Amino acid sequence: MNFTWSFALARAGVAFGLALIAGWVFGGMPWWLAGVIAAYLCYHLVNLFRLNRWLASRALLEPPNTGGLWGDIIAQIVRLERRKRYHKQRFIRMFREFRRSSAVMPDGVIMLTRTREIQWFNRTARRLLDLKPKLDVGLRIDNLIRVPEFVRYLDEGRFDAPVVVPVHANGGTMLALHVVPYGEGGQLLFARDVTRQSQIEALRTDFVANASHELRTPLTVIMGYLDTLADDPALGEAWRAPLAEMRRQAERMNAILHDLLELSRLEATGARAGDEPVDVGGLLSLLRKDAVASSPRPREITLSLESQAQLRGAAAELESAFSNLIQNAVRYTPEGGRINIRWWTDAAGGHVSVADTGIGIPAEHLPRITERFYRVDRGRSRATGGSGLGLAIVKHALQRHGAELEVVSEEGKGSRFTCHFPPDRVIAETRRAVG
Amino acid sequence: METADLSHHISRRFNADLEGVRTQVLAMGGFVEEQLQKAVTALVEGDSGLGEAVALDDRKVNDMEISIDEECSRILATRAPTAGDLRVIVAIIKTITDLERIGDEGEKIAYIAGRLASMERPTDKYREIKHLGRQVEQMVHGALDAFARMDAQAAVRVAREDRSVDEEYESIQRQCITFMMEDPRTIRRALDVMWVVRALERIGDHAKNICEYVIYMVYGKDVRHTQLDEIERDLAARGA
């Protein structure tokens, strides 16, 4: 209890004490008491009235100077008021700064609510997405950006990467749209103009595809003559070895061109692979047979099919992905090694793994092995005749099926490549039995 | 107190229903826009594979129309909307019919694109069709934007573009006739081109119809078969 309160209590006590004494001395005790209570009430009522009048128009009036208990309360209100005003001003200043800085941001930013309604957007977003200030606040973003691919991106809710879509309103502009969830259910949508990048990307892909295509014809001619020459009995013995080497290298060039074309075809045909049912078991047995027949060194290749389920996807792409994995395993597993191909399904989806007891991959190379032409050991992979594009093809084909590639490897002991397919790509075996 | 809360609840669910069906319409619109764009691209770039894919996907547009139609009937039956809400439902039912027709015309273009891809391409590489296609795509886009924003003024602006689409149509028609007279061997191709241009012109008309439904939805005024200038004066008088 602070001083003001003790003083106020003491004052009330003294007033009542005086009333009691006066009543006892002069008689008429009730009247004295009633008089003191009435005076006390009046004092508080007057102060209440002044407080109320001041609160009603406190922006204009000075606070009433009452002192005592009421003065204390008024002083506290003034303090609260001042603090509130300070915070408000600080907030307004911050907000203004935020608006100014967001206006010059090179990326478009849109704040969305839980139900995808637009709450706020900056000037860049307005320009990029052709939004109308004020009018568009409260509208659902997917009502304005109606590109089906973007709507699917929102529905699927996998926001780890942006989606690149053409925005029709600006005539051929390509935007990279990236949703980042924040707080409780809020979402930030970032928009960036990537028209130039995608043009360059398209140019590059086209160039690679055209160049490989153009190179194929002369190469076929060269290979044809090399074949004829090799079979020519009139050819001197000294030429046999060089000719054989020339044929091998021409074969390799052909393989590289084939893989380059395959890769650019994968890149060119949209983001999602088709929906035809693919019999994984049958496909893997065929690939195993190929591997057993073609590999020059004898070794054990086992196949364990633990599921009858099928996959929804493009058969040619899946075949190319699995075949590349198996060929890699064959290539890097020494004589006497083992290769196991496995297909199984569970709650997380479908999985295909190719495990070998080969030379393995050093850990520092693992993150980069799916890059084009990336070599762990340049000398060795050339000798084994790979194109350097196999894993890049695997990665692209899997991406188009929404699948992921997992690589576990230990140097000298072997590697395991596992493809994880999402559950919506798996057609359960029971349904197949019914149909 | 309790009844007030209940009615509030009902109207909120109703709003959610309306909002949901509107979003479905716009999703359908987005899909139709993409179909149209792809169909024109297939034709201009001679990509028969893309043309076939577009023609096949028209089925999805029809499915969307049926599902939205059912949803509208359900809302009409269970909520018995009045005034503005009723107008929204009526406008939606009409809009999806036009969107479905746009899809059909797109299918037609895609189908012809597949056929034209195997023929020799003209020297102008279908530049006129590309231009007209861009114009029509923009009309459809603008009409759907006006629908999303309930923006009657934008709707009038888009509807006005129909005139320039019609002019373009006439000029390509005349050009085709000239080609046919100069060289009778091009008649087959020119006839196909005529079909495409005709389809694009029809799409422009459908987009204009959607704009009229937007005006109806916002102001409750039926502006079909009315001159655009008159509509604009009318809207200005209402202080829009």
Interface residues (C-beta under 8 A of the other chain):
Chain A: K132 L135 D136 L139 R140 D142 N143 L144 R146 V147 P148 V151 P166 H168 A169 G171
Chain B: E19 R22 T23 L26 A27 G29 G30 F31 E33 E34 Q37 R134 E137 Q138 H141 L144 D145 A148 R149 D151
